[in-house]
Amino acid sequence: MPAFLARYPDLHVEFLLSNETPNFIEQKIDVSIQSGQLVDSALIGRKLGTSRWVICAAPSYLTANGTPVTPADLKDHNCLNFTPEIPFREWPLNNGRSRNITRISVSGSISSNHG
């Protein structure tokens, strides 16, 4: 964003984070970046890229709680997860070398309704 705003110094950018499809007219939105399937067929979409999720932890957390070695070990850790209404509560994992996906359920003391 700093490079974009440096190129267009008169532009004002506002981030509205939501899980709901925005109402472009009411909210005066010019551009929306969304993930997943395009819900409203009146909208025009263009793929900007792909994203991947990674599992990470603070070194201090790992020192205090140990480092998981296998995906199954995550069940014993305090993981940040989504709130129940969000469909990504199971983590799909692969080893990076194959398309074999293992889905694991994790839990923790903090959850969020938005990535």
Jmol script that loads the backbone (N, CA, C; Angstrom):
load data "model"
ATOM      1  N   MET A   1       0.797  -1.198   0.000  1.00  0.00           N
ATOM      2  CA  MET A   1       0.000   0.000   0.000  1.00  0.00           C
ATOM      3  C   MET A   1       0.846   1.272   0.000  1.00  0.00           C
ATOM      4  N   PRO A   2       1.969   1.305   0.715  1.00  0.00           N
ATOM      5  CA  PRO A   2       2.761   2.545   0.664  1.00  0.00           C
ATOM      6  C   PRO A   2       3.192   2.926  -0.750  1.00  0.00           C
ATOM      7  N   ALA A   3       3.607   1.944  -1.551  1.00  0.00           N
ATOM      8  CA  ALA A   3       4.030   2.248  -2.924  1.00  0.00           C
ATOM      9  C   ALA A   3       2.836   2.707  -3.758  1.00  0.00           C
ATOM     10  N   PHE A   4       1.689   2.080  -3.575  1.00  0.00           N
ATOM     11  CA  PHE A   4       0.477   2.454  -4.309  1.00  0.00           C
ATOM     12  C   PHE A   4       0.066   3.885  -3.956  1.00  0.00           C
ATOM     13  N   LEU A   5       0.054   4.206  -2.670  1.00  0.00           N
ATOM     14  CA  LEU A   5      -0.332   5.555  -2.246  1.00  0.00           C
ATOM     15  C   LEU A   5       0.705   6.600  -2.639  1.00  0.00           C
ATOM     16  N   ALA A   6       1.970   6.206  -2.709  1.00  0.00           N
ATOM     17  CA  ALA A   6       2.990   7.143  -3.178  1.00  0.00           C
ATOM     18  C   ALA A   6       2.762   7.470  -4.650  1.00  0.00           C
ATOM     19  N   ARG A   7       2.301   6.482  -5.407  1.00  0.00           N
ATOM     20  CA  ARG A   7       2.039   6.689  -6.838  1.00  0.00           C
ATOM     21  C   ARG A   7       0.781   7.527  -7.057  1.00  0.00           C
ATOM     22  N   TYR A   8      -0.204   7.380  -6.146  1.00  0.00           N
ATOM     23  CA  TYR A   8      -1.473   8.107  -6.253  1.00  0.00           C
ATOM     24  C   TYR A   8      -1.721   8.864  -4.950  1.00  0.00           C
ATOM     25  N   PRO A   9      -1.003   9.947  -4.712  1.00  0.00           N
ATOM     26  CA  PRO A   9      -1.059  10.634  -3.415  1.00  0.00           C
ATOM     27  C   PRO A   9      -2.414  11.271  -3.083  1.00  0.00           C
ATOM     28  N   ASP A  10      -3.260  11.530  -4.056  1.00  0.00           N
ATOM     29  CA  ASP A  10      -4.558  12.149  -3.783  1.00  0.00           C
ATOM     30  C   ASP A  10      -5.645  11.124  -3.480  1.00  0.00           C
ATOM     31  N   LEU A  11      -5.303   9.861  -3.537  1.00  0.00           N
ATOM     32  CA  LEU A  11      -6.273   8.796  -3.308  1.00  0.00           C
ATOM     33  C   LEU A  11      -6.412   8.521  -1.817  1.00  0.00           C
ATOM     34  N   HIS A  12      -7.631   8.245  -1.388  1.00  0.00           N
ATOM     35  CA  HIS A  12      -7.899   7.847  -0.007  1.00  0.00           C
ATOM     36  C   HIS A  12      -8.355   6.393  -0.029  1.00  0.00           C
ATOM     37  N   VAL A  13      -7.688   5.537   0.716  1.00  0.00           N
ATOM     38  CA  VAL A  13      -8.025   4.114   0.765  1.00  0.00           C
ATOM     39  C   VAL A  13      -8.623   3.806   2.127  1.00  0.00           C
ATOM     40  N   GLU A  14      -9.724   3.103   2.107  1.00  0.00           N
ATOM     41  CA  GLU A  14     -10.382   2.699   3.350  1.00  0.00           C
ATOM     42  C   GLU A  14     -10.628   1.200   3.291  1.00  0.00           C
ATOM     43  N   PHE A  15     -10.188   0.469   4.299  1.00  0.00           N
ATOM     44  CA  PHE A  15     -10.406  -0.976   4.361  1.00  0.00           C
ATOM     45  C   PHE A  15     -11.641  -1.255   5.205  1.00  0.00           C
ATOM     46  N   LEU A  16     -12.587  -1.961   4.624  1.00  0.00           N
ATOM     47  CA  LEU A  16     -13.772  -2.413   5.342  1.00  0.00           C
ATOM     48  C   LEU A  16     -13.712  -3.934   5.372  1.00  0.00           C
ATOM     49  N   LEU A  17     -13.479  -4.517   6.527  1.00  0.00           N
ATOM     50  CA  LEU A  17     -13.344  -5.962   6.638  1.00  0.00           C
ATOM     51  C   LEU A  17     -14.665  -6.558   7.085  1.00  0.00           C
ATOM     52  N   SER A  18     -15.159  -7.497   6.295  1.00  0.00           N
ATOM     53  CA  SER A  18     -16.449  -8.107   6.602  1.00  0.00           C
ATOM     54  C   SER A  18     -16.543  -9.454   5.926  1.00  0.00           C
ATOM     55  N   ASN A  19     -17.371 -10.309   6.456  1.00  0.00           N
ATOM     56  CA  ASN A  19     -17.648 -11.589   5.819  1.00  0.00           C
ATOM     57  C   ASN A  19     -18.850 -11.492   4.892  1.00  0.00           C
ATOM     58  N   GLU A  20     -19.521 -10.359   4.891  1.00  0.00           N
ATOM     59  CA  GLU A  20     -20.709 -10.152   4.072  1.00  0.00           C
ATOM     60  C   GLU A  20     -20.328  -9.527   2.735  1.00  0.00           C
ATOM     61  N   THR A  21     -21.080  -9.872   1.693  1.00  0.00           N
ATOM     62  CA  THR A  21     -20.886  -9.223   0.399  1.00  0.00           C
ATOM     63  C   THR A  21     -21.345  -7.773   0.531  1.00  0.00           C
ATOM     64  N   PRO A  22     -20.511  -6.824   0.160  1.00  0.00           N
ATOM     65  CA  PRO A  22     -20.884  -5.417   0.366  1.00  0.00           C
ATOM     66  C   PRO A  22     -21.977  -4.952  -0.590  1.00  0.00           C
ATOM     67  N   ASN A  23     -22.683  -3.910  -0.179  1.00  0.00           N
ATOM     68  CA  ASN A  23     -23.615  -3.199  -1.047  1.00  0.00           C
ATOM     69  C   ASN A  23     -22.835  -2.015  -1.607  1.00  0.00           C
ATOM     70  N   PHE A  24     -22.403  -2.144  -2.850  1.00  0.00           N
ATOM     71  CA  PHE A  24     -21.503  -1.160  -3.447  1.00  0.00           C
ATOM     72  C   PHE A  24     -22.112   0.237  -3.493  1.00  0.00           C
ATOM     73  N   ILE A  25     -23.396   0.343  -3.771  1.00  0.00           N
ATOM     74  CA  ILE A  25     -24.053   1.649  -3.869  1.00  0.00           C
ATOM     75  C   ILE A  25     -24.168   2.292  -2.490  1.00  0.00           C
ATOM     76  N   GLU A  26     -24.779   1.579  -1.547  1.00  0.00           N
ATOM     77  CA  GLU A  26     -24.990   2.140  -0.204  1.00  0.00           C
ATOM     78  C   GLU A  26     -23.684   2.472   0.500  1.00  0.00           C
ATOM     79  N   GLN A  27     -22.687   1.619   0.350  1.00  0.00           N
ATOM     80  CA  GLN A  27     -21.428   1.817   1.047  1.00  0.00           C
ATOM     81  C   GLN A  27     -20.421   2.644   0.248  1.00  0.00           C
ATOM     82  N   LYS A  28     -20.821   3.068  -0.952  1.00  0.00           N
ATOM     83  CA  LYS A  28     -19.965   3.892  -1.819  1.00  0.00           C
ATOM     84  C   LYS A  28     -18.604   3.224  -2.042  1.00  0.00           C
ATOM     85  N   ILE A  29     -18.657   1.962  -2.437  1.00  0.00           N
ATOM     86  CA  ILE A  29     -17.444   1.173  -2.661  1.00  0.00           C
ATOM     87  C   ILE A  29     -17.133   1.135  -4.151  1.00  0.00           C
ATOM     88  N   ASP A  30     -15.900   1.469  -4.504  1.00  0.00           N
ATOM     89  CA  ASP A  30     -15.466   1.412  -5.894  1.00  0.00           C
ATOM     90  C   ASP A  30     -14.892   0.043  -6.256  1.00  0.00           C
ATOM     91  N   VAL A  31     -14.139  -0.554  -5.339  1.00  0.00           N
ATOM     92  CA  VAL A  31     -13.470  -1.821  -5.595  1.00  0.00           C
ATOM     93  C   VAL A  31     -13.603  -2.693  -4.349  1.00  0.00           C
ATOM     94  N   SER A  32     -13.825  -3.961  -4.571  1.00  0.00           N
ATOM     95  CA  SER A  32     -13.908  -4.909  -3.465  1.00  0.00           C
ATOM     96  C   SER A  32     -13.004  -6.095  -3.776  1.00  0.00           C
ATOM     97  N   ILE A  33     -12.163  -6.456  -2.838  1.00  0.00           N
ATOM     98  CA  ILE A  33     -11.327  -7.636  -2.986  1.00  0.00           C
ATOM     99  C   ILE A  33     -11.906  -8.694  -2.062  1.00  0.00           C
ATOM    100  N   GLN A  34     -12.330  -9.804  -2.671  1.00  0.00           N
ATOM    101  CA  GLN A  34     -12.996 -10.852  -1.917  1.00  0.00           C
ATOM    102  C   GLN A  34     -12.348 -12.190  -2.215  1.00  0.00           C
ATOM    103  N   SER A  35     -12.570 -13.128  -1.327  1.00  0.00           N
ATOM    104  CA  SER A  35     -12.080 -14.479  -1.574  1.00  0.00           C
ATOM    105  C   SER A  35     -13.268 -15.408  -1.727  1.00  0.00           C
ATOM    106  N   GLY A  36     -13.038 -16.513  -2.384  1.00  0.00           N
ATOM    107  CA  GLY A  36     -14.110 -17.485  -2.573  1.00  0.00           C
ATOM    108  C   GLY A  36     -14.871 -17.270  -3.866  1.00  0.00           C
ATOM    109  N   GLN A  37     -16.027 -17.866  -3.925  1.00  0.00           N
ATOM    110  CA  GLN A  37     -16.859 -17.794  -5.129  1.00  0.00           C
ATOM    111  C   GLN A  37     -17.551 -16.436  -5.238  1.00  0.00           C
ATOM    112  N   LEU A  38     -17.756 -15.962  -6.447  1.00  0.00           N
ATOM    113  CA  LEU A  38     -18.493 -14.732  -6.698  1.00  0.00           C
ATOM    114  C   LEU A  38     -19.973 -15.023  -6.511  1.00  0.00           C
ATOM    115  N   VAL A  39     -20.596 -14.389  -5.536  1.00  0.00           N
ATOM    116  CA  VAL A  39     -21.979 -14.686  -5.169  1.00  0.00           C
ATOM    117  C   VAL A  39     -22.970 -13.947  -6.064  1.00  0.00           C
ATOM    118  N   ASP A  40     -22.758 -12.674  -6.281  1.00  0.00           N
ATOM    119  CA  ASP A  40     -23.693 -11.846  -7.043  1.00  0.00           C
ATOM    120  C   ASP A  40     -23.307 -11.888  -8.521  1.00  0.00           C
ATOM    121  N   SER A  41     -24.192 -12.436  -9.364  1.00  0.00           N
ATOM    122  CA  SER A  41     -23.865 -12.570 -10.784  1.00  0.00           C
ATOM    123  C   SER A  41     -23.850 -11.228 -11.514  1.00  0.00           C
ATOM    124  N   ALA A  42     -24.317 -10.154 -10.873  1.00  0.00           N
ATOM    125  CA  ALA A  42     -24.274  -8.831 -11.489  1.00  0.00           C
ATOM    126  C   ALA A  42     -22.874  -8.206 -11.355  1.00  0.00           C
ATOM    127  N   LEU A  43     -22.029  -8.818 -10.546  1.00  0.00           N
ATOM    128  CA  LEU A  43     -20.684  -8.294 -10.357  1.00  0.00           C
ATOM    129  C   LEU A  43     -19.738  -8.890 -11.385  1.00  0.00           C
ATOM    130  N   ILE A  44     -18.682  -8.152 -11.671  1.00  0.00           N
ATOM    131  CA  ILE A  44     -17.644  -8.638 -12.573  1.00  0.00           C
ATOM    132  C   ILE A  44     -16.423  -8.941 -11.727  1.00  0.00           C
ATOM    133  N   GLY A  45     -15.925 -10.165 -11.832  1.00  0.00           N
ATOM    134  CA  GLY A  45     -14.787 -10.557 -11.021  1.00  0.00           C
ATOM    135  C   GLY A  45     -13.588 -10.902 -11.862  1.00  0.00           C
ATOM    136  N   ARG A  46     -12.424 -10.690 -11.292  1.00  0.00           N
ATOM    137  CA  ARG A  46     -11.173 -11.068 -11.928  1.00  0.00           C
ATOM    138  C   ARG A  46     -10.263 -11.636 -10.856  1.00  0.00           C
ATOM    139  N   LYS A  47      -9.685 -12.773 -11.152  1.00  0.00           N
ATOM    140  CA  LYS A  47      -8.786 -13.404 -10.190  1.00  0.00           C
ATOM    141  C   LYS A  47      -7.505 -12.590 -10.079  1.00  0.00           C
ATOM    142  N   LEU A  48      -7.178 -12.200  -8.854  1.00  0.00           N
ATOM    143  CA  LEU A  48      -5.963 -11.435  -8.616  1.00  0.00           C
ATOM    144  C   LEU A  48      -4.799 -12.333  -8.234  1.00  0.00           C
ATOM    145  N   GLY A  49      -5.110 -13.475  -7.668  1.00  0.00           N
ATOM    146  CA  GLY A  49      -4.052 -14.374  -7.238  1.00  0.00           C
ATOM    147  C   GLY A  49      -4.611 -15.465  -6.358  1.00  0.00           C
ATOM    148  N   THR A  50      -3.749 -16.226  -5.808  1.00  0.00           N
ATOM    149  CA  THR A  50      -4.134 -17.274  -4.878  1.00  0.00           C
ATOM    150  C   THR A  50      -3.427 -17.018  -3.552  1.00  0.00           C
ATOM    151  N   SER A  51      -3.942 -17.602  -2.540  1.00  0.00           N
ATOM    152  CA  SER A  51      -3.300 -17.466  -1.234  1.00  0.00           C
ATOM    153  C   SER A  51      -3.173 -18.841  -0.605  1.00  0.00           C
ATOM    154  N   ARG A  52      -2.258 -18.947   0.285  1.00  0.00           N
ATOM    155  CA  ARG A  52      -2.137 -20.187   1.026  1.00  0.00           C
ATOM    156  C   ARG A  52      -1.953 -19.818   2.483  1.00  0.00           C
ATOM    157  N   TRP A  53      -2.394 -20.696   3.314  1.00  0.00           N
ATOM    158  CA  TRP A  53      -2.318 -20.484   4.745  1.00  0.00           C
ATOM    159  C   TRP A  53      -1.101 -21.234   5.275  1.00  0.00           C
ATOM    160  N   VAL A  54      -0.474 -20.686   6.274  1.00  0.00           N
ATOM    161  CA  VAL A  54       0.643 -21.352   6.913  1.00  0.00           C
ATOM    162  C   VAL A  54       0.384 -21.395   8.415  1.00  0.00           C
ATOM    163  N   ILE A  55       0.935 -22.403   9.046  1.00  0.00           N
ATOM    164  CA  ILE A  55       0.839 -22.514  10.494  1.00  0.00           C
ATOM    165  C   ILE A  55       2.120 -21.947  11.075  1.00  0.00           C
ATOM    166  N   CYS A  56       1.976 -21.023  11.999  1.00  0.00           N
ATOM    167  CA  CYS A  56       3.152 -20.423  12.605  1.00  0.00           C
ATOM    168  C   CYS A  56       2.884 -20.172  14.086  1.00  0.00           C
ATOM    169  N   ALA A  57       3.937 -19.958  14.826  1.00  0.00           N
ATOM    170  CA  ALA A  57       3.836 -19.689  16.259  1.00  0.00           C
ATOM    171  C   ALA A  57       4.998 -18.809  16.679  1.00  0.00           C
ATOM    172  N   ALA A  58       4.764 -18.030  17.696  1.00  0.00           N
ATOM    173  CA  ALA A  58       5.834 -17.209  18.259  1.00  0.00           C
ATOM    174  C   ALA A  58       6.857 -18.110  18.935  1.00  0.00           C
ATOM    175  N   PRO A  59       8.130 -17.790  18.821  1.00  0.00           N
ATOM    176  CA  PRO A  59       9.145 -18.589  19.508  1.00  0.00           C
ATOM    177  C   PRO A  59       8.869 -18.727  21.008  1.00  0.00           C
ATOM    178  N   SER A  60       8.357 -17.676  21.627  1.00  0.00           N
ATOM    179  CA  SER A  60       8.066 -17.740  23.068  1.00  0.00           C
ATOM    180  C   SER A  60       6.953 -18.743  23.360  1.00  0.00           C
ATOM    181  N   TYR A  61       5.961 -18.849  22.447  1.00  0.00           N
ATOM    182  CA  TYR A  61       4.889 -19.851  22.631  1.00  0.00           C
ATOM    183  C   TYR A  61       5.475 -21.258  22.550  1.00  0.00           C
ATOM    184  N   LEU A  62       6.319 -21.492  21.558  1.00  0.00           N
ATOM    185  CA  LEU A  62       6.914 -22.821  21.386  1.00  0.00           C
ATOM    186  C   LEU A  62       7.819 -23.183  22.555  1.00  0.00           C
ATOM    187  N   THR A  63       8.550 -22.219  23.095  1.00  0.00           N
ATOM    188  CA  THR A  63       9.392 -22.473  24.260  1.00  0.00           C
ATOM    189  C   THR A  63       8.535 -22.888  25.459  1.00  0.00           C
ATOM    190  N   ALA A  64       7.422 -22.207  25.642  1.00  0.00           N
ATOM    191  CA  ALA A  64       6.560 -22.485  26.791  1.00  0.00           C
ATOM    192  C   ALA A  64       5.713 -23.741  26.622  1.00  0.00           C
ATOM    193  N   ASN A  65       5.338 -24.077  25.365  1.00  0.00           N
ATOM    194  CA  ASN A  65       4.363 -25.149  25.142  1.00  0.00           C
ATOM    195  C   ASN A  65       4.872 -26.328  24.331  1.00  0.00           C
ATOM    196  N   GLY A  66       6.066 -26.243  23.827  1.00  0.00           N
ATOM    197  CA  GLY A  66       6.610 -27.312  22.992  1.00  0.00           C
ATOM    198  C   GLY A  66       6.258 -27.104  21.536  1.00  0.00           C
ATOM    199  N   THR A  67       7.025 -27.716  20.663  1.00  0.00           N
ATOM    200  CA  THR A  67       6.824 -27.600  19.221  1.00  0.00           C
ATOM    201  C   THR A  67       6.097 -28.823  18.692  1.00  0.00           C
ATOM    202  N   PRO A  68       4.957 -28.634  18.026  1.00  0.00           N
ATOM    203  CA  PRO A  68       4.274 -29.788  17.430  1.00  0.00           C
ATOM    204  C   PRO A  68       5.130 -30.392  16.321  1.00  0.00           C
ATOM    205  N   VAL A  69       5.138 -31.705  16.254  1.00  0.00           N
ATOM    206  CA  VAL A  69       5.930 -32.412  15.250  1.00  0.00           C
ATOM    207  C   VAL A  69       5.036 -32.932  14.126  1.00  0.00           C
ATOM    208  N   THR A  70       3.833 -33.348  14.478  1.00  0.00           N
ATOM    209  CA  THR A  70       2.886 -33.868  13.493  1.00  0.00           C
ATOM    210  C   THR A  70       1.606 -33.037  13.550  1.00  0.00           C
ATOM    211  N   PRO A  71       0.788 -33.065  12.501  1.00  0.00           N
ATOM    212  CA  PRO A  71      -0.489 -32.348  12.550  1.00  0.00           C
ATOM    213  C   PRO A  71      -1.354 -32.751  13.750  1.00  0.00           C
ATOM    214  N   ALA A  72      -1.327 -34.015  14.122  1.00  0.00           N
ATOM    215  CA  ALA A  72      -2.128 -34.472  15.262  1.00  0.00           C
ATOM    216  C   ALA A  72      -1.712 -33.783  16.559  1.00  0.00           C
ATOM    217  N   ASP A  73      -0.457 -33.355  16.655  1.00  0.00           N
ATOM    218  CA  ASP A  73       0.019 -32.671  17.860  1.00  0.00           C
ATOM    219  C   ASP A  73      -0.690 -31.337  18.091  1.00  0.00           C
ATOM    220  N   LEU A  74      -1.248 -30.748  17.042  1.00  0.00           N
ATOM    221  CA  LEU A  74      -1.893 -29.441  17.177  1.00  0.00           C
ATOM    222  C   LEU A  74      -3.122 -29.480  18.073  1.00  0.00           C
ATOM    223  N   LYS A  75      -3.714 -30.652  18.250  1.00  0.00           N
ATOM    224  CA  LYS A  75      -4.901 -30.747  19.100  1.00  0.00           C
ATOM    225  C   LYS A  75      -4.582 -30.378  20.546  1.00  0.00           C
ATOM    226  N   ASP A  76      -3.323 -30.461  20.935  1.00  0.00           N
ATOM    227  CA  ASP A  76      -2.897 -30.135  22.294  1.00  0.00           C
ATOM    228  C   ASP A  76      -2.388 -28.701  22.434  1.00  0.00           C
ATOM    229  N   HIS A  77      -2.565 -27.888  21.385  1.00  0.00           N
ATOM    230  CA  HIS A  77      -2.057 -26.519  21.411  1.00  0.00           C
ATOM    231  C   HIS A  77      -3.188 -25.505  21.366  1.00  0.00           C
ATOM    232  N   ASN A  78      -2.879 -24.291  21.802  1.00  0.00           N
ATOM    233  CA  ASN A  78      -3.838 -23.187  21.826  1.00  0.00           C
ATOM    234  C   ASN A  78      -3.761 -22.469  20.479  1.00  0.00           C
ATOM    235  N   CYS A  79      -4.656 -22.846  19.560  1.00  0.00           N
ATOM    236  CA  CYS A  79      -4.624 -22.344  18.183  1.00  0.00           C
ATOM    237  C   CYS A  79      -5.640 -21.223  17.973  1.00  0.00           C
ATOM    238  N   LEU A  80      -5.258 -20.227  17.215  1.00  0.00           N
ATOM    239  CA  LEU A  80      -6.174 -19.183  16.782  1.00  0.00           C
ATOM    240  C   LEU A  80      -7.061 -19.782  15.704  1.00  0.00           C
ATOM    241  N   ASN A  81      -8.356 -19.639  15.845  1.00  0.00           N
ATOM    242  CA  ASN A  81      -9.263 -20.247  14.884  1.00  0.00           C
ATOM    243  C   ASN A  81     -10.395 -19.283  14.574  1.00  0.00           C
ATOM    244  N   PHE A  82     -11.250 -19.690  13.654  1.00  0.00           N
ATOM    245  CA  PHE A  82     -12.413 -18.898  13.296  1.00  0.00           C
ATOM    246  C   PHE A  82     -13.583 -19.200  14.225  1.00  0.00           C
ATOM    247  N   THR A  83     -14.501 -18.265  14.308  1.00  0.00           N
ATOM    248  CA  THR A  83     -15.719 -18.457  15.083  1.00  0.00           C
ATOM    249  C   THR A  83     -16.602 -19.497  14.398  1.00  0.00           C
ATOM    250  N   PRO A  84     -17.548 -20.086  15.126  1.00  0.00           N
ATOM    251  CA  PRO A  84     -18.316 -21.220  14.590  1.00  0.00           C
ATOM    252  C   PRO A  84     -19.046 -20.972  13.264  1.00  0.00           C
ATOM    253  N   GLU A  85     -19.470 -19.755  12.981  1.00  0.00           N
ATOM    254  CA  GLU A  85     -20.218 -19.522  11.738  1.00  0.00           C
ATOM    255  C   GLU A  85     -19.329 -19.477  10.492  1.00  0.00           C
ATOM    256  N   ILE A  86     -18.028 -19.486  10.662  1.00  0.00           N
ATOM    257  CA  ILE A  86     -17.087 -19.434   9.541  1.00  0.00           C
ATOM    258  C   ILE A  86     -16.721 -20.871   9.147  1.00  0.00           C
ATOM    259  N   PRO A  87     -16.757 -21.184   7.851  1.00  0.00           N
ATOM    260  CA  PRO A  87     -16.576 -22.575   7.423  1.00  0.00           C
ATOM    261  C   PRO A  87     -15.142 -23.105   7.462  1.00  0.00           C
ATOM    262  N   PHE A  88     -14.180 -22.325   7.861  1.00  0.00           N
ATOM    263  CA  PHE A  88     -12.779 -22.756   7.796  1.00  0.00           C
ATOM    264  C   PHE A  88     -12.237 -23.234   9.141  1.00  0.00           C
ATOM    265  N   ARG A  89     -13.076 -23.828   9.954  1.00  0.00           N
ATOM    266  CA  ARG A  89     -12.636 -24.249  11.289  1.00  0.00           C
ATOM    267  C   ARG A  89     -11.800 -25.526  11.259  1.00  0.00           C
ATOM    268  N   GLU A  90     -11.935 -26.329  10.223  1.00  0.00           N
ATOM    269  CA  GLU A  90     -11.034 -27.473  10.045  1.00  0.00           C
ATOM    270  C   GLU A  90      -9.866 -27.011   9.199  1.00  0.00           C
ATOM    271  N   TRP A  91      -8.674 -27.349   9.615  1.00  0.00           N
ATOM    272  CA  TRP A  91      -7.486 -26.933   8.883  1.00  0.00           C
ATOM    273  C   TRP A  91      -7.089 -28.014   7.894  1.00  0.00           C
ATOM    274  N   PRO A  92      -7.089 -27.704   6.580  1.00  0.00           N
ATOM    275  CA  PRO A  92      -6.614 -28.686   5.592  1.00  0.00           C
ATOM    276  C   PRO A  92      -5.089 -28.609   5.501  1.00  0.00           C
ATOM    277  N   LEU A  93      -4.433 -29.707   5.722  1.00  0.00           N
ATOM    278  CA  LEU A  93      -2.970 -29.729   5.718  1.00  0.00           C
ATOM    279  C   LEU A  93      -2.448 -30.714   4.686  1.00  0.00           C
ATOM    280  N   ASN A  94      -1.348 -30.347   4.057  1.00  0.00           N
ATOM    281  CA  ASN A  94      -0.600 -31.311   3.246  1.00  0.00           C
ATOM    282  C   ASN A  94       0.876 -31.118   3.545  1.00  0.00           C
ATOM    283  N   ASN A  95       1.678 -32.036   3.104  1.00  0.00           N
ATOM    284  CA  ASN A  95       3.107 -31.966   3.430  1.00  0.00           C
ATOM    285  C   ASN A  95       3.892 -31.127   2.425  1.00  0.00           C
ATOM    286  N   GLY A  96       3.205 -30.481   1.496  1.00  0.00           N
ATOM    287  CA  GLY A  96       3.877 -29.643   0.523  1.00  0.00           C
ATOM    288  C   GLY A  96       4.407 -30.384  -0.680  1.00  0.00           C
ATOM    289  N   ARG A  97       4.380 -31.712  -0.644  1.00  0.00           N
ATOM    290  CA  ARG A  97       4.919 -32.508  -1.744  1.00  0.00           C
ATOM    291  C   ARG A  97       3.843 -33.315  -2.457  1.00  0.00           C
ATOM    292  N   SER A  98       2.681 -33.408  -1.868  1.00  0.00           N
ATOM    293  CA  SER A  98       1.628 -34.214  -2.485  1.00  0.00           C
ATOM    294  C   SER A  98       0.299 -33.492  -2.370  1.00  0.00           C
ATOM    295  N   ARG A  99      -0.689 -34.025  -3.035  1.00  0.00           N
ATOM    296  CA  ARG A  99      -2.026 -33.451  -2.959  1.00  0.00           C
ATOM    297  C   ARG A  99      -2.871 -34.140  -1.894  1.00  0.00           C
ATOM    298  N   ASN A 100      -2.244 -34.995  -1.097  1.00  0.00           N
ATOM    299  CA  ASN A 100      -2.943 -35.700  -0.046  1.00  0.00           C
ATOM    300  C   ASN A 100      -3.244 -34.722   1.089  1.00  0.00           C
ATOM    301  N   ILE A 101      -4.519 -34.426   1.312  1.00  0.00           N
ATOM    302  CA  ILE A 101      -4.944 -33.450   2.314  1.00  0.00           C
ATOM    303  C   ILE A 101      -5.430 -34.177   3.566  1.00  0.00           C
ATOM    304  N   THR A 102      -4.937 -33.734   4.710  1.00  0.00           N
ATOM    305  CA  THR A 102      -5.420 -34.201   6.001  1.00  0.00           C
ATOM    306  C   THR A 102      -6.138 -33.034   6.660  1.00  0.00           C
ATOM    307  N   ARG A 103      -7.340 -33.254   7.137  1.00  0.00           N
ATOM    308  CA  ARG A 103      -8.096 -32.193   7.816  1.00  0.00           C
ATOM    309  C   ARG A 103      -8.045 -32.432   9.313  1.00  0.00           C
ATOM    310  N   ILE A 104      -7.686 -31.375  10.045  1.00  0.00           N
ATOM    311  CA  ILE A 104      -7.628 -31.505  11.491  1.00  0.00           C
ATOM    312  C   ILE A 104      -8.503 -30.443  12.144  1.00  0.00           C
ATOM    313  N   SER A 105      -9.052 -30.772  13.276  1.00  0.00           N
ATOM    314  CA  SER A 105      -9.817 -29.817  14.079  1.00  0.00           C
ATOM    315  C   SER A 105      -8.915 -29.332  15.202  1.00  0.00           C
ATOM    316  N   VAL A 106      -8.851 -28.030  15.365  1.00  0.00           N
ATOM    317  CA  VAL A 106      -8.041 -27.446  16.425  1.00  0.00           C
ATOM    318  C   VAL A 106      -8.939 -26.582  17.307  1.00  0.00           C
ATOM    319  N   SER A 107      -8.441 -26.237  18.465  1.00  0.00           N
ATOM    320  CA  SER A 107      -9.194 -25.361  19.343  1.00  0.00           C
ATOM    321  C   SER A 107      -8.223 -24.408  20.020  1.00  0.00           C
ATOM    322  N   GLY A 108      -8.790 -23.392  20.635  1.00  0.00           N
ATOM    323  CA  GLY A 108      -7.973 -22.429  21.316  1.00  0.00           C
ATOM    324  C   GLY A 108      -8.827 -21.418  22.053  1.00  0.00           C
ATOM    325  N   SER A 109      -8.184 -20.535  22.780  1.00  0.00           N
ATOM    326  CA  SER A 109      -8.911 -19.570  23.589  1.00  0.00           C
ATOM    327  C   SER A 109      -9.242 -18.282  22.839  1.00  0.00           C
ATOM    328  N   ILE A 110      -8.778 -18.145  21.597  1.00  0.00           N
ATOM    329  CA  ILE A 110      -9.075 -16.955  20.788  1.00  0.00           C
ATOM    330  C   ILE A 110      -9.606 -17.388  19.440  1.00  0.00           C
ATOM    331  N   SER A 111     -10.679 -16.732  18.994  1.00  0.00           N
ATOM    332  CA  SER A 111     -11.221 -16.985  17.651  1.00  0.00           C
ATOM    333  C   SER A 111     -11.625 -15.655  17.044  1.00  0.00           C
ATOM    334  N   SER A 112     -11.773 -15.666  15.719  1.00  0.00           N
ATOM    335  CA  SER A 112     -12.101 -14.440  14.994  1.00  0.00           C
ATOM    336  C   SER A 112     -13.111 -14.757  13.900  1.00  0.00           C
ATOM    337  N   ASN A 113     -13.906 -13.757  13.558  1.00  0.00           N
ATOM    338  CA  ASN A 113     -14.873 -13.965  12.479  1.00  0.00           C
ATOM    339  C   ASN A 113     -14.319 -13.536  11.120  1.00  0.00           C
ATOM    340  N   HIS A 114     -13.050 -13.139  11.087  1.00  0.00           N
ATOM    341  CA  HIS A 114     -12.470 -12.665   9.822  1.00  0.00           C
ATOM    342  C   HIS A 114     -10.979 -12.920   9.799  1.00  0.00           C
ATOM    343  N   GLY A 115     -10.479 -13.352   8.663  1.00  0.00           N
ATOM    344  CA  GLY A 115      -9.047 -13.613   8.526  1.00  0.00           C
ATOM    345  C   GLY A 115      -8.232 -12.357   8.492  1.00  0.00           C
TER     346      GLY A 115
END
end "model"
wireframe off; spacefill off
backbone 0.3
color backbone group
